[in-house]
Amino acid sequence: MREIDELTEVDDPAWPELEAAIAAAAVPVEVLPADRGEGHRCLRQLQVTARSVLGALVLDTGGLLLDDGWVRVFGGGSPVGGGLPSLGRVNGFPAAFESAWHPADGLVVGHDVVGGVFALNGHDPAAAGRPGAPGQITYFAPDTLEWEALEIGHSAWVSWLLSGGSETFYDGVRWPGWRAEAAALTPSQGIAVFPFLWSEQAQADLAATTRRAVPMHEVLGVAADLAGQAGLADPGFLGEVRGDAR
């Protein structure tokens, strides 16, 4: 096990470059204040250094809110009330470092407000029912209730988000006025859409759907339940967002 000093005290940390990319982002980005203690706990369990974008997010941010909060990228958790939970809380990290522990289905690294889940594949994605290669990002799509391979790693995914890649990615899922509705949410809330996004009615006329703010864990739970009811594969672990933000 590498100790926290070995993980944080590096010659070429990723944060300065990431901070500059955030400042130049093509979409609105809010950097939540970091909880240093929780960030250290997450970094120790991950055993990644501050040279990586993942390490920088965990160590130097409480998470990112992109596109007025439509996409949430998890970091070290925010100590401010109503902030995002930490990457460790979302993924159920053990309270103290355990060398044998790893996220069985892959590491959940982001959510969107309609129940989409971004996860980093582990060493055997097929065993977890996920497409793509180890170390690549996959996305659980609420309009298909299935996982999709994005075929990029974590740092490239963050760069893609900052460059405005979500603008075309969410074609057919965003309705007129989506930005204002997303901005009105707290980070613990998501948007319940009815008829559901995968339905013919919603896909034919998104603007006609009924939408309301609900706790984010309800949005994720409904997506998982609906996949089962539709006879699709169990999506597996989608992240834990109940409880306090840390």
C-alpha positions in Angstrom: 0.0 0.0 0.0 1.2 3.5 -0.8 0.8 6.0 2.0 -1.1 9.2 1.5 2.1 11.3 1.1 3.2 9.1 -1.8 -0.1 9.7 -3.5 -0.4 13.4 -3.0 3.1 14.8 -3.0 4.0 14.4 -6.7 6.1 16.5 -9.0 3.5 16.8 -11.7 0.0 16.9 -10.3 -2.9 16.9 -12.7 -4.9 19.6 -10.9 -3.2 22.8 -12.5 -3.9 21.5 -16.0 -7.4 20.3 -15.1 -8.2 23.7 -13.4 -7.1 25.5 -16.6 -9.3 23.2 -18.7 -12.3 23.9 -16.4 -11.7 27.6 -16.7 -11.8 27.3 -20.5 -14.7 24.8 -20.6 -17.3 25.0 -23.4 -20.1 24.4 -20.8 -20.8 25.9 -17.4 -18.9 24.2 -14.7 -19.1 24.6 -10.9 -16.2 23.2 -8.8 -17.5 22.2 -5.4 -15.3 22.8 -2.4 -13.2 19.9 -1.3 -13.3 17.9 1.9 -9.6 17.2 2.3 -10.0 14.4 4.8 -12.5 12.5 2.8 -10.4 13.1 -0.3 -7.5 11.5 1.4 -9.6 8.5 2.4 -10.8 8.0 -1.1 -7.4 8.4 -2.6 -5.9 5.9 -0.2 -8.4 3.3 -1.2 -8.1 4.0 -4.9 -4.3 3.9 -4.7 -4.0 6.4 -7.5 -1.8 9.5 -7.3 -2.5 13.2 -7.8 -0.9 12.9 -11.2 -4.1 11.4 -12.6 -7.3 13.3 -13.3 -9.2 10.9 -11.1 -6.7 11.6 -8.3 -7.0 15.4 -8.8 -10.8 15.3 -8.7 -10.8 13.4 -5.5 -8.0 15.4 -3.8 -8.8 19.0 -5.0 -12.5 19.1 -5.6 -15.8 18.1 -3.9 -17.0 17.2 -7.4 -18.0 19.0 -10.5 -21.5 20.2 -11.7 -21.5 20.6 -15.4 -24.1 22.0 -17.8 -25.9 23.8 -14.9 -25.9 20.6 -12.9 -27.2 18.2 -15.6 -24.0 16.1 -15.2 -22.4 15.4 -11.8 -18.8 14.2 -11.7 -17.8 12.8 -8.3 -14.7 13.9 -6.5 -13.7 14.0 -2.8 -17.2 15.0 -1.6 -18.2 18.5 -0.5 -18.4 19.5 3.2 -21.0 22.1 2.3 -24.6 21.1 3.0 -26.3 19.8 0.0 -23.1 19.0 -1.9 -22.2 15.9 -3.8 -21.3 12.7 -2.0 -17.7 11.6 -2.4 -16.6 9.0 -4.9 -15.9 6.8 -1.9 -19.5 7.2 -0.5 -21.1 6.7 -3.9 -19.1 3.4 -4.4 -19.3 2.1 -0.8 -15.6 2.3 0.0 -14.7 0.6 3.3 -14.2 3.0 6.2 -10.5 2.0 6.5 -8.2 0.9 3.7 -8.7 -2.7 2.6 -6.2 -3.9 0.0 -8.5 -6.7 -1.2 -11.5 -4.5 -1.7 -12.5 -3.3 -5.2 -15.8 -2.2 -6.8 -17.3 -5.4 -8.1 -19.2 -3.9 -11.0 -16.9 -1.0 -11.8 -16.4 2.4 -10.3 -19.3 4.9 -10.6 -17.7 8.2 -11.5 -20.7 10.4 -12.5 -24.5 10.7 -12.8 -26.8 12.8 -14.8 -30.1 14.2 -13.5 -32.3 11.8 -15.5 -30.7 8.6 -14.1 -27.8 8.1 -16.5 -24.7 6.6 -14.9 -21.1 6.8 -15.9 -18.9 4.0 -14.6 -15.3 3.1 -15.1 -14.9 -0.6 -16.0 -13.0 -2.9 -13.8 -10.7 -5.7 -14.8 -13.5 -8.0 -16.1 -16.4 -5.9 -17.6 -18.1 -8.9 -19.2 -18.5 -10.6 -15.8 -20.2 -7.5 -14.6 -22.5 -7.4 -17.6 -20.8 -4.3 -19.0 -19.6 -3.6 -22.5 -16.2 -2.1 -23.4 -12.7 -2.8 -22.3 -11.2 -2.7 -18.8 -10.5 0.9 -17.8 -13.0 2.4 -20.2 -16.1 4.4 -19.3 -19.5 2.9 -19.9 -22.9 4.7 -19.6 -26.2 3.4 -18.3 -28.7 5.1 -20.6 -32.1 5.9 -19.2 -33.6 6.0 -22.7 -32.6 2.4 -23.4 -32.1 1.0 -19.9 -28.9 -0.6 -21.1 -25.1 0.0 -20.7 -23.3 1.6 -23.6 -19.5 1.6 -24.2 -18.0 5.1 -24.6 -14.6 3.6 -25.6 -12.6 6.2 -23.7 -10.8 6.3 -20.4 -11.6 8.5 -17.4 -9.3 11.5 -18.2 -10.5 11.5 -21.8 -14.1 11.4 -20.5 -13.6 14.4 -18.3 -12.0 16.3 -21.3 -14.9 15.3 -23.5 -17.4 16.7 -21.0 -15.5 20.0 -20.6 -15.3 20.4 -24.3 -19.1 20.2 -24.7 -19.3 16.6 -25.8 -22.6 16.2 -23.9 -24.3 18.6 -26.3 -24.8 16.0 -29.0 -24.6 13.0 -26.6 -27.9 14.0 -25.1 -29.8 14.6 -28.3 -33.2 13.1 -27.9 -33.1 13.2 -24.1 -33.2 16.9 -23.4 -36.4 18.9 -23.7 -37.0 22.6 -24.2 -36.2 24.3 -20.9 -34.0 21.4 -19.5 -31.2 23.8 -18.4 -33.5 25.8 -16.1 -35.0 22.7 -14.6 -31.5 21.2 -14.0 -30.2 24.4 -12.4 -33.1 24.5 -10.0 -32.1 21.1 -8.4 -30.0 20.5 -5.4 -27.1 18.0 -6.1 -29.1 15.4 -4.2 -32.0 15.6 -6.6 -32.8 14.3 -10.0 -35.6 14.6 -12.5 -38.4 12.0 -12.8 -39.8 12.0 -16.3 -43.2 10.5 -17.3 -43.8 8.9 -19.6 -40.4 7.3 -19.1 -37.6 8.3 -21.4 -37.4 4.9 -23.1 -41.1 5.0 -24.0 -42.4 5.7 -27.5 -44.4 8.6 -26.1 -41.4 10.4 -24.6 -39.2 9.8 -27.6 -41.9 11.2 -29.9 -42.5 14.4 -27.9 -40.1 15.1 -25.0 -41.6 18.5 -24.5 -45.0 16.9 -23.6 -43.6 14.8 -20.8 -44.3 15.6 -17.1 -41.3 16.2 -15.0 -40.7 16.7 -11.3 -37.7 17.0 -8.9 -37.3 13.9 -6.7 -34.4 12.5 -4.6 -31.7 11.2 -6.9 -31.8 7.7 -5.4 -35.4 7.4 -6.5 -34.4 8.2 -10.1 -31.7 5.5 -10.0 -34.0 3.0 -8.3 -36.8 3.4 -10.9 -34.3 2.9 -13.7 -33.1 -0.3 -12.2 -36.6 -1.6 -11.6 -37.8 -0.7 -15.0 -34.9 -2.6 -16.7 -36.1 -5.7 -14.8 -39.7 -5.2 -15.7 -38.8 -4.8 -19.4 -37.0 -8.2 -19.3 -33.6 -6.5 -19.8 -30.4 -7.4 -18.0 -30.0 -6.2 -14.4 -27.9 -3.0 -14.7 -26.2 -3.8 -11.4 -24.8 -1.3 -9.0 -25.6 2.3 -10.1 -24.1 4.2 -7.1 -25.3 5.0 -3.6 -26.5 8.6 -3.1 -28.5 8.4 0.0 -27.5 10.0 3.3 -25.2 13.0 3.9 -23.1 14.5 1.2 -19.9 13.0 2.4 
